[in-house]
Amino acid sequence: MLKTLRTQKSAKIYRKYLKGLKSHKKTLCPLCDERVSVKSFKYWRIVKNIFPYDKIANRHDMLLPRRHISENKLNEREIAEYKKIKENYIRNTNYHYIMEANQKMASIPNHFHLHLVELK
């Protein structure tokens, strides 16, 4: 059985969503889709995760660069702003953890993103 931080119900919905993306050969990145930002910055934004880790989290947002890019392609300005966001914004919110899936587990590996989680 696949380990997940989602409830069984949410995990089932998420798997169905991912299967739909693959079956329609959708090339658009789900993180690039228009979503309302919880917080916006010049190079980054925080969005609500539509498939949250609801087994462990009261709140689950994601920090992602505005452009579709992998972590190793971030430029100096993006990296500098990320550090400022982490030190000045995330640290002063109710988020308990910043989480990142490793390459093996990442469902969207080509658009760098971090999970911001407030535990239950």
Secondary structure, DSSP 8 states (H G I E B T S, - for coil): ----SS-HHHHHHHHHHHHHHHHTT--S-TTTS---EEEE-SSEEEEE-SS--TTTEEEEEEEEESS---GGG--HHHHHHHHHIIIIIGGGSS--EEE---TTT-SSTTS--EEEEEE-
